[in-house]
Amino acid sequence: MLKTRLTKLLGIEYPIIGGTMMDLAKAEYTAAISNGGGIGILASAIFRDTASFRDEIKKTRDLTDKPFGVNINLFPMMMPPDNKAYLDVLAEEGVKVVETSGFAAPEDLVGLFKERGMIWMHKCVGVRYAKKAASLGADAVTVVGYENGGATGKLNVTTLVLVPSVVKAVSCPVIGGGGVVDGRSMYAVLSLGAEGVIVGSRFMLAEECPIHINLKKALCEATELDTDIIMQSIGFAHRVWLNEPARKTMELEAHGCSIEQIYPFVSGEAARTMYRDGDINAGTVSCSQGIGLINKIMPAKDIILEMVAEAEEAHKRMTAAIG
């Protein structure tokens, strides 16, 4: 049931892609997902230079002999990395799976992907963006609905509508996400025509995810009502957990604030303080509406196996209902 064009393309056991999360998708997190039978994606934008980036790739390879990929971040950053130099490192280290994410497909990088024999997946939030990536030669496209944690875009289309719309529009494999946190939601997205799912928020509660236990426990207690969208006023809409900094950001935006006013609440440094020290109101953290369905901290491998078992149970239930 869980063998698709995507599992064949990537050489993985289950069609589960680990969501790339800034500051979190390091070697341990990435390798744990790959070792569980999915594929972990290392976040290249965490690293400030090619030497530290190369070291993390080597560390990941030391932790897993399974396929893993690397995300190339195309979103605006205060200090953007040299993505072409990072691609040189990927080629030199033999990494064959690259994921891109941002406001537009990387037309200037596509030739390098193809020249170096890389499998290219592009992550976006709308049909027209998926069609553009497919037209440029993407091997797979990832689309995430409005329920998604992190960047939501401006289209506000839900996963239930977005995934089949994209499946209809492109011929390459589609990876669907946005609220996929268990086997039921995975089975639902696959039934819409996707050939894989991208999972972020569920893996935040993996034992290998490098965030403080205080934050993990707080997220275990969250409900489906405990997220909202911030940073819409600056054109960078993100779904986050509703803690004090998120609420303060929303309050400031409602009164026409500047980016300088909200920056202390949404900065990467504030988030890193929260992850490291366990002060759950130090910064903001991206998570999906599906956070309300999660209440267990588990090893990544066990999360994957539980999702697969739940999906198989959903399949049996639906087969009995239809038959």
Backbone bond lengths (Angstrom), bond angles and torsions (degrees), N, CA, C in turn:
res aa  C-N    CA-C-N  psi(-1)  N-CA   C-N-CA  omega(-1)  CA-C   N-CA-C  phi
1 M - - - 1.467 - - 1.521 111.93 -
2 L 1.348 116.26 -34.45 1.453 119.18 -173.67 1.524 113.20 -101.41
3 K 1.314 117.76 19.88 1.455 121.60 174.05 1.521 108.77 -97.58
4 T 1.303 116.84 122.12 1.467 121.95 -176.18 1.526 109.38 -135.00
5 R 1.331 115.92 176.79 1.466 119.10 174.94 1.531 110.37 -58.92
6 L 1.323 117.18 -31.39 1.461 120.16 -178.06 1.525 111.68 -70.18
7 T 1.327 117.76 -42.97 1.465 119.09 179.31 1.531 110.02 -62.34
8 K 1.333 116.40 -36.88 1.469 120.08 177.95 1.526 110.88 -68.92
9 L 1.339 116.23 -43.13 1.465 121.47 -178.84 1.526 111.27 -59.91
10 L 1.333 115.88 -43.87 1.460 120.54 -173.82 1.526 113.33 -93.85
11 G 1.336 116.82 -12.20 1.455 120.04 -178.63 1.518 112.73 70.33
12 I 1.353 116.66 40.65 1.460 121.52 -177.85 1.527 110.03 -117.82
13 E 1.331 115.67 162.43 1.459 120.76 -176.17 1.524 112.73 -80.26
14 Y 1.329 115.81 -41.08 1.462 121.01 -177.14 1.532 109.59 -124.60
15 P 1.326 117.95 147.09 1.473 120.62 -176.60 1.523 112.40 -81.68
16 I 1.323 115.34 58.66 1.463 121.87 -176.78 1.529 109.08 -122.59
17 I 1.329 115.40 121.31 1.457 122.35 179.48 1.521 108.19 -105.27
18 G 1.309 117.11 129.30 1.460 120.02 176.44 1.518 110.06 -74.75
19 G 1.327 116.56 128.14 1.462 119.97 178.50 1.520 111.05 -64.91
20 T 1.318 116.06 134.27 1.463 121.08 179.31 1.521 109.20 -81.39
21 M 1.329 117.01 118.32 1.453 121.06 -178.18 1.516 110.36 -120.52
22 M 1.325 115.24 127.39 1.461 121.33 -178.08 1.522 110.07 -56.82
23 D 1.321 115.54 134.35 1.463 125.21 179.04 1.524 113.75 73.61
24 L 1.334 118.31 -10.17 1.459 120.77 -176.77 1.523 112.87 -112.33
25 A 1.327 117.40 -34.72 1.462 120.70 -175.35 1.522 110.68 -80.39
26 K 1.342 113.41 70.02 1.455 121.57 176.91 1.530 109.14 -99.78
27 A 1.319 115.74 -168.07 1.459 120.03 -171.83 1.525 113.26 -60.32
28 E 1.341 117.85 -47.68 1.462 120.37 -175.53 1.519 111.53 -62.44
29 Y 1.331 116.23 -45.55 1.465 122.26 179.56 1.530 110.23 -63.33
30 T 1.321 116.61 -48.23 1.458 122.38 -177.59 1.528 111.09 -61.89
31 A 1.323 116.25 -48.38 1.467 120.48 -177.97 1.520 111.45 -65.77
32 A 1.330 117.86 -36.19 1.465 120.81 -178.39 1.521 111.07 -62.59
33 I 1.323 117.18 -39.70 1.469 120.65 179.10 1.522 110.23 -69.19
34 S 1.316 116.87 -42.43 1.466 119.82 177.66 1.527 111.04 -63.84
35 N 1.316 116.88 -41.94 1.463 120.09 179.14 1.520 112.15 -65.32
36 G 1.336 116.81 -23.66 1.456 121.14 178.19 1.516 114.02 -81.02
37 G 1.326 117.16 -5.06 1.459 120.65 178.23 1.512 115.12 107.31
38 G 1.345 117.15 -7.15 1.455 120.67 172.98 1.520 108.70 -94.52
39 I 1.332 116.59 -150.81 1.465 119.21 172.90 1.517 109.12 -137.26
40 G 1.338 114.85 124.49 1.450 120.84 176.10 1.515 110.51 -85.29
41 I 1.328 115.44 149.48 1.463 121.77 -179.51 1.529 108.86 -123.51
42 L 1.309 116.73 115.69 1.454 123.31 179.43 1.529 109.92 -74.38
43 A 1.329 117.33 139.07 1.471 121.14 -179.81 1.522 110.19 -91.52
44 S 1.325 117.22 106.11 1.465 120.04 -177.03 1.526 112.24 -67.17
45 A 1.349 117.49 -28.14 1.467 120.80 -174.66 1.524 112.92 -69.81
46 I 1.326 117.72 -10.21 1.468 120.31 175.79 1.522 110.82 -66.18
47 F 1.326 116.82 -28.83 1.451 121.74 -168.25 1.530 111.20 -99.56
48 R 1.330 114.74 140.27 1.464 120.91 -172.88 1.518 113.30 -92.75
49 D 1.343 117.82 -9.12 1.461 119.98 -178.37 1.518 108.78 -153.64
50 T 1.308 115.84 163.08 1.463 120.42 -175.74 1.527 112.30 -68.41
51 A 1.330 117.33 -28.70 1.466 119.52 -178.36 1.535 110.72 -66.47
52 S 1.328 117.37 -47.55 1.468 120.05 179.94 1.522 110.70 -68.64
53 F 1.333 116.29 -34.13 1.463 120.61 176.97 1.522 110.25 -64.24
54 R 1.318 116.80 -45.15 1.473 121.14 179.28 1.532 110.42 -62.51
55 D 1.324 116.18 -41.06 1.467 119.69 179.52 1.529 110.97 -61.23
56 E 1.340 117.29 -38.46 1.463 120.15 -178.59 1.529 111.10 -70.44
57 I 1.318 117.19 -35.60 1.464 120.61 175.14 1.532 109.68 -61.73
58 K 1.328 116.35 -45.38 1.463 120.40 179.77 1.525 110.95 -64.30
59 K 1.329 116.36 -38.38 1.460 120.16 177.85 1.519 110.71 -64.24
60 T 1.328 116.29 -41.12 1.462 120.67 177.80 1.517 110.50 -61.07
61 R 1.317 115.99 -44.08 1.463 119.92 -179.63 1.527 111.38 -65.94
62 D 1.323 117.18 -31.74 1.461 120.07 176.11 1.527 111.58 -66.70
63 L 1.346 116.45 -27.45 1.460 121.79 -175.76 1.528 113.37 -91.68
64 T 1.332 117.43 -15.70 1.467 119.57 -179.99 1.517 110.57 -149.63
65 D 1.331 114.87 145.01 1.460 119.71 171.82 1.528 110.35 -105.27
66 K 1.340 115.92 11.01 1.464 122.07 179.44 1.537 109.63 -94.30
67 P 1.342 116.92 163.41 1.466 119.35 178.06 1.530 112.24 -61.82
68 F 1.317 115.71 140.80 1.459 121.57 170.58 1.523 108.05 -142.02
69 G 1.319 116.42 163.24 1.453 120.42 -178.10 1.512 111.20 -126.63
70 V 1.325 114.66 179.07 1.470 121.56 178.91 1.518 108.62 -132.75
71 N 1.328 115.90 135.16 1.462 121.61 175.88 1.523 110.05 -89.93
72 I 1.326 114.96 133.41 1.465 122.19 171.67 1.524 106.73 -105.45
73 N 1.315 116.43 116.46 1.461 122.70 -173.83 1.529 111.04 -86.26
74 L 1.336 115.39 124.16 1.472 120.88 -179.41 1.526 112.11 -108.25
75 F 1.332 117.45 2.04 1.459 120.67 178.45 1.530 109.99 -73.30
76 P 1.342 116.89 154.21 1.473 119.49 176.91 1.529 110.95 -59.82
77 M 1.325 116.44 138.43 1.458 122.10 177.65 1.516 109.30 -136.68
78 M 1.333 115.47 153.90 1.467 120.08 177.93 1.528 110.62 -60.60
79 M 1.345 115.70 -41.09 1.466 121.11 177.75 1.524 108.35 -130.69
80 P 1.329 117.73 81.07 1.472 120.25 -175.52 1.519 112.10 -64.46
81 P 1.330 116.89 140.22 1.471 120.12 178.26 1.526 110.62 -75.38
82 D 1.307 115.28 165.93 1.464 121.80 175.75 1.525 107.48 -86.61
83 N 1.330 116.60 92.74 1.455 120.23 -173.91 1.525 113.09 -64.30
84 K 1.321 117.53 -30.93 1.466 119.14 178.21 1.530 110.56 -68.27
85 A 1.319 116.47 -37.57 1.466 119.61 176.07 1.528 110.01 -66.93
86 Y 1.325 117.19 -36.66 1.457 120.54 177.85 1.525 110.85 -66.38
87 L 1.324 116.40 -36.42 1.469 119.33 176.66 1.530 110.96 -65.70
88 D 1.323 116.78 -33.57 1.468 119.40 174.67 1.527 110.37 -60.89
89 V 1.333 116.04 -41.28 1.460 120.49 179.03 1.523 110.23 -64.21
90 L 1.343 117.18 -43.24 1.463 120.56 178.69 1.526 110.62 -58.37
91 A 1.320 115.83 -45.13 1.464 119.62 -179.60 1.528 111.02 -63.46
92 E 1.325 116.53 -43.72 1.463 120.84 -178.47 1.526 111.83 -66.53
93 E 1.340 116.35 -31.77 1.463 120.85 -178.42 1.531 112.70 -92.55
94 G 1.328 116.98 -0.23 1.455 120.58 175.30 1.518 115.17 75.72
95 V 1.334 118.09 22.14 1.471 121.27 176.76 1.522 108.16 -79.23
96 K 1.326 116.85 124.47 1.456 120.91 -172.04 1.526 114.65 -106.00
97 V 1.337 117.88 -7.94 1.466 120.14 -178.14 1.516 108.72 -115.19
98 V 1.328 116.09 122.05 1.460 121.12 179.00 1.523 109.13 -126.50
99 E 1.326 115.45 133.31 1.461 122.35 175.84 1.514 107.69 -113.46
100 T 1.334 116.51 136.28 1.458 120.21 173.96 1.521 109.04 -116.05
101 S 1.316 115.85 149.18 1.461 121.14 177.09 1.517 108.71 -148.10
102 G 1.337 115.84 139.21 1.456 120.06 -178.90 1.508 111.11 167.14
103 F 1.328 115.95 -170.45 1.460 120.61 -177.47 1.527 112.89 -74.20
104 A 1.334 117.62 -20.02 1.465 120.97 -178.43 1.524 109.39 -149.63
105 A 1.332 115.52 156.53 1.460 120.31 177.26 1.531 109.71 -68.12
106 P 1.329 118.20 145.75 1.473 122.45 -174.71 1.525 112.62 -84.00
107 E 1.302 117.06 76.21 1.467 120.35 -176.74 1.525 111.99 -56.64
108 D 1.345 116.91 -32.17 1.458 120.15 -177.44 1.530 113.12 -75.77
109 L 1.338 116.84 -11.59 1.460 119.54 -177.46 1.522 113.41 -107.12
110 V 1.322 116.92 -14.78 1.463 120.64 -174.02 1.523 111.96 -57.13
111 G 1.320 116.64 -42.31 1.462 120.49 179.99 1.525 111.71 -59.31
112 L 1.333 116.15 -37.53 1.467 120.19 179.24 1.526 111.03 -68.75
113 F 1.346 116.58 -39.35 1.468 119.10 177.05 1.522 110.27 -58.03
114 K 1.318 115.18 -48.14 1.467 120.20 -175.55 1.529 111.41 -68.97
115 E 1.325 115.27 -42.29 1.461 120.50 -178.71 1.529 111.29 -60.40
116 R 1.333 115.99 -32.83 1.458 120.60 -175.98 1.521 113.40 -98.96
117 G 1.318 116.44 9.38 1.454 121.13 174.86 1.511 114.44 66.66
118 M 1.326 116.53 32.66 1.461 120.91 -178.34 1.519 111.84 -89.60
119 I 1.325 116.19 148.66 1.459 122.32 170.52 1.523 106.63 -85.91
120 W 1.329 116.80 121.61 1.458 121.25 -173.95 1.525 110.76 -110.63
121 M 1.343 115.20 121.95 1.457 121.89 173.94 1.533 107.86 -114.85
122 H 1.332 116.21 134.76 1.465 119.34 178.80 1.518 110.21 -117.73
123 K 1.328 116.32 132.02 1.461 122.90 -177.25 1.524 109.96 -103.20
124 C 1.357 116.57 129.28 1.458 120.68 -177.62 1.529 110.25 -151.73
125 V 1.347 116.64 -176.18 1.469 119.32 -172.82 1.533 113.05 -129.19
126 G 1.339 117.86 20.69 1.454 118.19 -179.87 1.517 112.58 -160.71
127 V 1.328 115.92 159.26 1.462 121.49 -177.49 1.519 111.15 -60.37
128 R 1.318 117.26 -46.40 1.471 118.39 -175.42 1.528 111.94 -64.88
129 Y 1.310 116.69 -33.05 1.465 119.73 178.02 1.525 110.78 -71.43
130 A 1.321 116.53 -38.00 1.462 120.95 177.31 1.529 110.48 -64.92
131 K 1.333 116.41 -42.32 1.470 120.49 178.64 1.522 110.67 -62.84
132 K 1.315 117.32 -38.81 1.458 120.59 179.14 1.520 110.42 -63.21
133 A 1.340 116.63 -47.34 1.462 120.08 179.77 1.523 110.91 -61.93
134 A 1.332 116.97 -42.53 1.460 120.80 179.30 1.519 110.90 -62.63
135 S 1.326 116.41 -38.69 1.467 120.24 -179.75 1.521 111.96 -66.93
136 L 1.338 116.44 -24.82 1.458 121.41 178.67 1.530 112.36 -85.91
137 G 1.343 116.10 -6.48 1.455 119.73 176.43 1.508 115.53 106.36
138 A 1.345 117.88 18.80 1.466 119.53 177.52 1.523 110.12 -59.16
139 D 1.314 116.33 137.45 1.462 121.21 178.97 1.523 111.16 -77.70
140 A 1.328 116.71 -23.55 1.469 122.95 176.13 1.523 107.13 -158.83
141 V 1.318 116.00 152.55 1.457 120.31 174.53 1.520 109.10 -122.36
142 T 1.305 115.30 141.06 1.455 122.43 177.99 1.520 108.38 -110.40
143 V 1.329 116.45 129.12 1.457 120.11 177.09 1.524 109.17 -125.93
144 V 1.312 115.57 139.16 1.460 120.66 -178.71 1.518 109.32 -125.76
145 G 1.324 115.19 133.59 1.448 120.78 -178.64 1.516 113.21 -80.94
146 Y 1.310 115.04 179.41 1.462 124.03 -174.34 1.525 112.57 -62.98
147 E 1.331 118.35 -20.76 1.459 122.14 177.07 1.529 112.40 -70.79
148 N 1.317 115.09 -14.43 1.456 122.95 -172.00 1.521 113.14 -57.87
149 G 1.331 115.78 145.86 1.447 120.18 169.61 1.515 110.18 -82.55
150 G 1.333 117.66 145.72 1.457 120.98 -177.86 1.521 111.14 87.25
151 A 1.339 115.90 -148.96 1.464 121.08 -174.13 1.528 111.20 -61.40
152 T 1.319 117.16 125.40 1.463 122.30 -179.09 1.519 113.06 -109.57
153 G 1.339 118.07 -9.00 1.458 119.80 -176.11 1.515 111.33 70.95
154 K 1.337 115.07 -163.79 1.462 120.65 -175.23 1.529 113.57 -114.87
155 L 1.328 117.89 -1.61 1.461 120.05 -171.43 1.524 113.49 -86.86
156 N 1.318 116.94 -24.43 1.475 122.27 175.91 1.528 112.88 56.82
157 V 1.325 116.92 40.26 1.458 121.93 178.35 1.532 108.47 -98.32
158 T 1.313 116.47 132.21 1.462 120.29 -177.17 1.522 111.64 -77.01
159 T 1.321 114.97 160.85 1.463 121.66 -179.80 1.520 111.74 -57.40
160 L 1.334 117.05 -41.19 1.459 121.91 -176.30 1.524 112.25 -60.26
161 V 1.318 117.00 -30.64 1.467 121.92 179.50 1.521 111.40 -95.06
162 L 1.338 116.41 -39.64 1.456 120.69 -173.66 1.527 112.82 -65.45
163 V 1.331 117.23 -46.12 1.467 119.74 -173.93 1.528 112.43 -60.42
164 P 1.347 120.26 -52.93 1.469 117.90 -179.85 1.522 113.00 -65.59
165 S 1.330 117.25 -28.27 1.464 120.07 177.46 1.521 110.65 -64.89
166 V 1.319 116.55 -41.09 1.464 120.59 179.89 1.524 110.55 -73.75
167 V 1.324 117.01 -40.65 1.472 120.42 177.29 1.527 110.47 -55.70
168 K 1.317 115.95 -39.62 1.464 121.05 179.27 1.525 111.79 -69.36
169 A 1.334 116.80 -29.08 1.464 121.08 -171.05 1.524 114.62 -89.64
170 V 1.340 117.83 -22.24 1.466 119.80 -176.65 1.528 110.04 -127.81
171 S 1.314 115.59 160.00 1.471 119.92 -179.49 1.519 113.13 -100.94
172 C 1.329 117.77 -16.07 1.463 119.80 179.62 1.527 110.09 -78.55
173 P 1.318 118.52 164.54 1.467 120.31 178.03 1.523 112.42 -59.85
174 V 1.322 115.22 140.94 1.464 121.95 179.24 1.524 108.97 -110.49
175 I 1.317 115.28 133.07 1.463 122.45 173.78 1.526 106.30 -106.34
176 G 1.329 116.96 126.86 1.457 120.29 -176.09 1.516 111.90 -112.54
177 G 1.324 115.54 146.67 1.454 120.10 178.56 1.511 111.76 -155.92
178 G 1.321 114.46 -179.50 1.454 121.72 -175.79 1.517 108.70 110.96
179 G 1.322 117.18 88.39 1.456 121.04 -178.33 1.505 114.78 87.94
180 V 1.332 118.22 9.45 1.472 120.59 178.49 1.531 108.26 -83.88
181 V 1.321 116.21 105.17 1.466 120.44 -175.43 1.522 113.45 -130.64
182 D 1.333 117.05 -4.99 1.463 120.30 -179.81 1.518 109.56 -151.65
183 G 1.345 116.16 -178.61 1.457 120.07 -176.91 1.513 112.99 -68.74
184 R 1.324 118.33 -29.75 1.462 120.88 178.82 1.521 110.67 -66.02
185 S 1.333 116.42 -46.40 1.465 119.24 179.93 1.521 111.13 -70.17
186 M 1.333 117.28 -33.45 1.464 119.97 175.13 1.526 110.40 -63.19
187 Y 1.326 116.95 -47.13 1.454 120.89 179.84 1.527 110.67 -61.18
188 A 1.331 116.90 -39.41 1.459 120.94 179.37 1.526 111.32 -61.81
189 V 1.334 116.79 -45.69 1.464 120.39 -178.62 1.528 110.98 -67.35
190 L 1.327 117.43 -39.77 1.461 119.58 175.84 1.527 111.14 -64.07
191 S 1.333 117.20 -34.94 1.464 120.08 179.81 1.516 111.89 -69.11
192 L 1.351 116.83 -18.93 1.462 121.26 177.79 1.526 111.89 -81.62
193 G 1.325 116.35 -3.97 1.466 120.57 178.32 1.510 115.00 112.19
194 A 1.348 117.31 -7.71 1.458 119.64 176.32 1.522 109.90 -65.88
195 E 1.322 115.92 154.25 1.471 120.55 178.65 1.521 111.84 -112.63
196 G 1.324 115.11 10.04 1.452 121.85 175.50 1.512 108.63 -170.91
197 V 1.333 115.76 164.99 1.461 120.70 176.75 1.516 109.13 -126.77
198 I 1.327 115.37 148.96 1.452 120.62 173.97 1.520 107.63 -108.18
199 V 1.319 115.44 131.35 1.466 122.34 -172.33 1.524 108.75 -126.11
200 G 1.329 116.63 119.83 1.451 120.75 178.82 1.511 113.11 -115.70
201 S 1.334 116.39 -64.49 1.465 120.59 -173.41 1.530 112.75 -57.70
202 R 1.334 117.47 -37.99 1.469 119.00 179.71 1.519 111.05 -61.33
203 F 1.330 116.46 -38.13 1.456 119.31 -178.51 1.526 112.80 -77.55
204 M 1.329 117.69 -11.43 1.463 118.91 172.67 1.524 110.66 -63.16
205 L 1.330 115.60 -26.43 1.453 120.80 179.84 1.526 111.76 -98.45
206 A 1.326 115.67 17.11 1.466 119.71 171.16 1.523 108.76 -76.49
207 E 1.317 116.19 147.30 1.458 119.84 178.77 1.520 111.39 -59.17
208 E 1.325 117.05 -31.46 1.470 121.19 -176.22 1.524 113.09 -82.31
209 C 1.322 118.76 -9.09 1.459 120.41 -179.93 1.531 108.66 -74.03
210 P 1.340 118.16 126.47 1.461 121.13 -171.55 1.531 114.75 -82.02
211 I 1.336 116.50 60.49 1.456 120.26 172.35 1.526 108.65 -123.18
212 H 1.308 115.67 152.67 1.466 121.82 -174.73 1.518 110.97 -61.31
213 I 1.318 115.79 145.99 1.456 121.24 -178.50 1.535 111.32 -60.66
214 N 1.343 118.28 -29.52 1.467 120.23 177.63 1.522 111.08 -59.09
215 L 1.337 115.91 -42.78 1.457 120.38 -179.44 1.527 110.31 -70.44
216 K 1.319 117.41 -40.86 1.462 120.17 178.33 1.528 110.70 -59.67
217 K 1.323 116.68 -43.70 1.460 120.22 179.65 1.525 111.27 -65.15
218 A 1.320 116.80 -39.85 1.462 120.14 178.99 1.528 110.95 -63.92
219 L 1.331 116.99 -40.88 1.462 120.52 179.65 1.529 110.70 -68.85
220 C 1.334 117.30 -30.74 1.467 120.10 176.16 1.529 111.23 -61.92
221 E 1.316 116.62 -28.03 1.459 121.41 -177.48 1.530 112.99 -92.11
222 A 1.331 117.56 -4.85 1.467 121.34 -177.74 1.526 111.08 -70.75
223 T 1.324 116.42 154.81 1.458 122.22 175.02 1.521 109.33 -112.85
224 E 1.329 115.71 176.66 1.475 120.66 178.85 1.524 112.43 -65.58
225 L 1.330 117.14 -11.76 1.471 121.48 179.52 1.519 112.68 -93.68
226 D 1.317 117.43 -2.16 1.462 121.06 -171.04 1.520 114.34 -97.28
227 T 1.335 117.45 29.58 1.462 121.23 171.09 1.522 108.80 -132.64
228 D 1.325 115.99 160.20 1.464 120.64 173.74 1.521 108.77 -160.44
229 I 1.331 115.08 175.72 1.466 121.49 -176.82 1.518 110.10 -98.28
230 I 1.328 116.35 129.58 1.460 121.95 173.90 1.527 108.96 -123.11
231 M 1.294 115.98 170.39 1.477 126.03 176.72 1.524 113.20 65.93
232 Q 1.331 117.49 19.13 1.464 119.28 174.71 1.520 111.28 -64.53
233 S 1.323 116.99 -33.75 1.468 121.41 -175.83 1.521 112.55 -66.00
234 I 1.343 116.55 -21.28 1.472 119.00 179.75 1.524 111.21 -108.70
235 G 1.342 116.08 13.91 1.463 120.63 175.64 1.506 114.48 73.26
236 F 1.341 117.45 27.00 1.461 120.78 -177.59 1.525 109.46 -137.91
237 A 1.335 115.78 53.91 1.458 122.37 -172.44 1.525 111.81 -57.64
238 H 1.343 115.10 129.84 1.461 122.30 179.46 1.520 109.69 -135.06
239 R 1.339 115.56 137.55 1.463 119.51 171.60 1.519 108.25 -89.90
240 V 1.343 115.16 127.77 1.454 120.97 -176.67 1.520 110.59 -134.63
241 W 1.329 114.45 164.35 1.455 121.47 172.56 1.520 109.02 -69.11
242 L 1.337 116.49 138.82 1.466 121.22 -175.28 1.530 111.32 -84.58
243 N 1.314 116.07 79.61 1.461 120.59 170.77 1.531 108.63 -101.33
244 E 1.323 117.98 -171.48 1.466 120.59 -175.58 1.536 113.01 -61.71
245 P 1.336 120.14 -46.16 1.468 119.11 178.93 1.537 112.64 -61.64
246 A 1.333 117.39 -36.14 1.467 119.76 178.50 1.523 110.42 -65.30
247 R 1.330 116.82 -44.54 1.465 120.49 179.33 1.524 110.82 -64.66
248 K 1.332 117.66 -39.64 1.462 120.87 178.25 1.526 110.74 -64.13
249 T 1.332 116.21 -40.03 1.474 120.26 177.53 1.522 110.90 -61.44
250 M 1.325 116.90 -45.21 1.462 120.84 179.13 1.529 111.40 -62.18
251 E 1.327 116.08 -38.67 1.472 120.69 179.14 1.527 110.84 -64.93
252 L 1.313 116.40 -43.76 1.460 120.47 179.07 1.525 111.43 -65.37
253 E 1.333 116.12 -42.01 1.469 119.62 -179.93 1.520 111.74 -63.86
254 A 1.323 116.64 -34.44 1.470 120.77 179.47 1.522 111.63 -64.53
255 H 1.328 116.58 -20.79 1.459 120.75 -179.11 1.530 112.18 -108.26
256 G 1.334 116.00 17.90 1.463 119.62 173.66 1.510 114.32 72.96
257 C 1.331 117.20 53.52 1.463 121.23 -177.04 1.526 111.43 -81.61
258 S 1.318 114.87 170.41 1.465 121.56 173.37 1.523 108.71 -97.60
259 I 1.313 116.53 166.36 1.461 120.34 178.31 1.526 110.81 -63.43
260 E 1.349 116.05 -31.51 1.460 119.51 179.68 1.529 111.52 -64.48
261 Q 1.335 117.05 -31.91 1.454 120.68 -178.81 1.530 112.81 -71.85
262 I 1.335 116.55 -35.77 1.455 118.53 -177.79 1.525 112.94 -92.69
263 Y 1.312 116.88 -13.29 1.465 120.29 -174.55 1.528 113.68 -54.99
264 P 1.346 119.94 -42.92 1.469 118.61 -179.36 1.526 113.92 -58.33
265 F 1.338 116.58 -25.52 1.461 120.79 -177.56 1.529 112.66 -87.94
266 V 1.327 117.44 -26.96 1.467 121.19 -171.98 1.530 112.90 -114.17
267 S 1.309 117.36 3.81 1.465 120.03 -176.21 1.520 111.94 -69.02
268 G 1.310 115.02 156.69 1.454 120.42 176.45 1.520 111.85 -62.78
269 E 1.330 116.89 -34.96 1.459 120.02 -179.53 1.523 111.11 -65.58
270 A 1.342 116.85 -38.90 1.467 120.40 177.26 1.524 110.59 -62.72
271 A 1.335 116.04 -42.51 1.468 120.03 178.76 1.521 111.14 -64.51
272 R 1.326 116.59 -41.66 1.467 119.81 -179.36 1.529 111.27 -64.14
273 T 1.333 116.71 -35.39 1.460 120.31 175.61 1.527 110.65 -62.02
274 M 1.316 116.11 -42.87 1.461 121.00 178.38 1.530 110.55 -62.83
275 Y 1.324 116.79 -47.64 1.460 120.84 -178.89 1.528 111.32 -61.29
276 R 1.327 115.70 -39.97 1.468 120.50 -172.79 1.533 112.52 -81.57
277 D 1.340 116.57 -45.06 1.462 120.47 -169.82 1.524 114.18 -100.17
278 G 1.325 117.34 -15.07 1.453 119.57 177.34 1.510 115.39 85.41
279 D 1.342 118.00 8.49 1.461 120.89 173.70 1.521 107.23 -78.28
280 I 1.326 117.43 103.55 1.462 120.67 -171.38 1.522 113.15 -73.35
281 N 1.329 116.99 -2.31 1.463 120.46 175.87 1.523 112.10 -118.68
282 A 1.337 115.36 25.02 1.462 119.63 178.28 1.524 112.32 -80.98
283 G 1.332 117.39 -29.28 1.464 121.27 -177.42 1.509 109.87 -161.81
284 T 1.321 116.86 -167.06 1.457 121.41 -179.70 1.524 109.81 -106.76
285 V 1.338 115.25 153.71 1.463 120.69 179.99 1.524 108.83 -135.73
286 S 1.312 116.34 130.81 1.462 121.35 179.05 1.518 110.31 -72.20
287 C 1.326 116.69 136.61 1.462 120.66 169.74 1.523 109.04 -162.33
288 S 1.323 116.15 157.18 1.459 121.83 -174.18 1.519 111.53 -89.36
289 Q 1.325 115.15 168.96 1.453 119.79 175.26 1.528 111.67 -61.64
290 G 1.329 115.66 -22.13 1.451 120.34 178.82 1.516 113.84 -67.16
291 I 1.334 117.51 -7.44 1.457 120.40 179.43 1.524 110.83 -57.85
292 G 1.325 116.92 -27.16 1.455 120.80 180.00 1.516 113.98 -69.55
293 L 1.331 117.59 -11.57 1.460 121.65 179.45 1.520 112.88 -97.52
294 I 1.340 116.26 0.93 1.461 120.86 -174.37 1.528 109.27 -111.37
295 N 1.316 117.35 132.21 1.467 118.85 176.87 1.522 112.81 -144.84
296 K 1.341 116.59 19.83 1.465 119.78 -178.44 1.521 110.86 -134.44
297 I 1.332 115.44 138.47 1.462 122.35 171.20 1.525 106.70 -97.38
298 M 1.340 116.48 123.64 1.457 121.24 -173.45 1.524 109.95 -143.26
299 P 1.331 118.76 160.42 1.466 120.64 169.94 1.535 110.02 -61.44
300 A 1.312 116.67 148.11 1.467 120.76 -178.26 1.524 111.92 -56.38
301 K 1.327 116.33 -41.00 1.468 119.42 -179.55 1.522 110.98 -60.63
302 D 1.332 117.26 -41.35 1.461 120.67 179.91 1.519 111.68 -68.69
303 I 1.334 116.13 -34.08 1.467 119.81 175.74 1.523 109.64 -60.58
304 I 1.331 116.09 -46.93 1.465 120.58 -179.00 1.524 111.03 -63.10
305 L 1.318 116.68 -46.88 1.464 119.82 -179.51 1.521 111.28 -62.92
306 E 1.326 117.47 -37.84 1.460 120.33 177.52 1.521 110.87 -65.36
307 M 1.328 116.90 -41.56 1.457 120.44 178.35 1.524 111.27 -61.97
308 V 1.316 115.98 -43.39 1.462 120.10 -179.45 1.527 110.40 -63.98
309 A 1.326 116.46 -43.59 1.468 119.93 179.47 1.530 110.84 -63.39
310 E 1.316 117.45 -41.22 1.463 121.18 178.45 1.531 111.31 -65.25
311 A 1.343 116.08 -38.78 1.465 119.61 178.26 1.526 110.35 -65.07
312 E 1.328 116.60 -41.17 1.462 120.00 178.75 1.526 110.74 -65.12
313 E 1.311 117.24 -37.94 1.461 120.76 177.51 1.531 110.30 -66.20
314 A 1.330 116.94 -40.02 1.469 120.85 176.70 1.522 110.55 -62.44
315 H 1.331 116.01 -38.79 1.465 120.34 178.69 1.532 110.85 -64.09
316 K 1.325 116.91 -43.71 1.468 120.06 177.91 1.527 110.55 -62.32
317 R 1.311 116.50 -41.47 1.463 121.07 -178.48 1.531 110.45 -63.84
318 M 1.342 116.38 -43.38 1.452 120.18 -179.13 1.530 111.30 -71.00
319 T 1.337 116.42 -37.61 1.463 119.66 177.88 1.526 110.64 -61.75
320 A 1.340 115.53 -41.99 1.477 119.39 178.71 1.521 110.82 -66.25
321 A 1.332 116.89 -38.13 1.459 120.88 -178.58 1.522 111.43 -67.99
322 I 1.335 115.99 -38.93 1.471 119.73 -178.39 1.518 110.60 -79.00
323 G 1.331 117.50 -37.96 1.445 120.90 -176.89 1.505 112.94 -73.72
